[in-house]
Amino acid sequence: MSSALDRLKNLTAQISSYELERKNNLKSLEALYVSLDIENKVAIFHDLFEFKAINLSGISLSDESLGLVKEGKYAQVIGILYDNTAKVKNKNISLAYFGRAEKVGEELKRDIIAFVLGWRFEKSFRTLEHYHNLMAQLEKLPHEGTC
């Protein structure tokens, strides 16, 4: 019985740790939204999460080369919207442009990366909540006989 209680305590601690991290991430993300002037392109902070994705050009976000500058490229934060009624489904929108990637200072580069990763972190929580709600709705659907 003790090991089940210990597992429950560990799980509870991990969940509360994620929630605390999420809350801190949102605060940081909103500060970066202002300091990187993304508010000029997206006037309301929470509207950022209407984007299907946010990408970064000119600076690597991959595990093995995080923060490496791509020579000759331009550093830019790009939001991707999806519109299934449009002829072209995906629409890329420049949220922030920083010029040649190799000329971006280290602190600014770190802030840009933190913004994109922080957005993705929060978006993953929102996606998880969305699918959790869909699963709850599914449970309420009537069950019919199997074929």
N, C-alpha and C positions, 0 to 999 in steps of 0.2 A: 504494500500500500504506500509505503514511504517513497519508493521510486516513482510511482505514478504522480504523487504529490510534487516531488522534485521536478519531474518533467513538466508538469503544469506550471510550476513557479518559473522555470526557465523559459517556457513558451510565453508566459505573461510578460516577463521581463523583456524578451525580444520584441514582442508586439509593441509594448510601451516605448521601447527604444526607437523603433521605426517611426512611431507617431511623433516622438520628440524630434527626431531627425527631420521628418517631413515638415513640421512646424518651423524649425530653424531654417530649413531650405527655402521655404516660401518667403520668409523675411529677407534672406540674402538675395533671393531671386528678384524680389520687388525692388530692392536697393540697386541691383545691377541693371534692371529694366530702366531705372531713372538715369543712373550714371553713364550708361552706354547710349543714352538718347533714343532708346527703342520706343519710349512713350510718344515720340514724334510721329511714328508710323502706326502704332497701336495705342489709341488714346486711353483705353481702359485696360488695366493690368490683367484682369481675369479673361479678357478676350484673347489673350495669348494662347489659351488652351483650346481655342477653336481651330487652331492649325493642326493638320494631320501630323506634321513633323516640323522640326526646326533643325536645319543643317548648318554647317560651317564650311566655307571654302577657304583655301589658302593655308589652313592650319589643321594638322592631323588630330583626330579624335580617337584613333585606334589604340588598343591596349599597348601594343609594342612600340608605338611611336607618338604617344600623346604629347602634343605641344610642338612637334616638329613643324617647321615652316616649309611650305612647298615653294621653292625658289621660282620667281617670275609670276607667281599667282597673286591674286588680290584677296585680302581678308574680308569676309562678308558673312553676316548672319542672314540666312535665308529661311523664310517661313513658307510652308507648303500647304495650300488649301486644296480641298477636294470638293468638286461640285459635280455630282452625277447627272445634273441636267445640262451641263455645258458640253459643247462639242469636244473641247480639250478638257479632260477631267481634272488634271492637276494644274495648279497655278502657283508659280514661284513668285514670292514677294520679297524684295530686299528690305530687311528690317534694320540693318545697320551696315555701313560700308566704312572700312578703316584704311583703305589704300593698299599699297604693296605689302604683302605679308612679311617680307624680310625687314621692313621698316617699322613694324609694330613693336613698341616697347614691351619688355617682359611683364610688367605689371598689368598693362592693358591686355596683353595676350592671355594672361592668367584669368582676368575678369571675363573676357569673351568666352573662354573655355568653360569657366564656372557657370556662366549664364546658360550656355547650351546644355551642359550636363545637368544643371539644376532643373531646367525646363523638362528635360527628358525624365528625370527622377520623379517630378511631380506628375507629369503626364502618365507615367506608368501606374501611379496610384489611382489616378482618375479612370484609367482604362480598367484596372482591376475592379474598382467600385462599379463601373458600368456593367461588366460581365457578371459580377456578383448579383446585381439587381436583375439582370436578365435571367439568371438561373432561378432566382426567387420567383419571378413571373412564370417561368416554365413549370415550376412545381404547382402553380395554381391552375394551369390548363387542365381541362378534363382529359382523363385517360380513356382511350378507346381500345377495343380488343385488338390483338395482334393479328396480322394477316398470315 
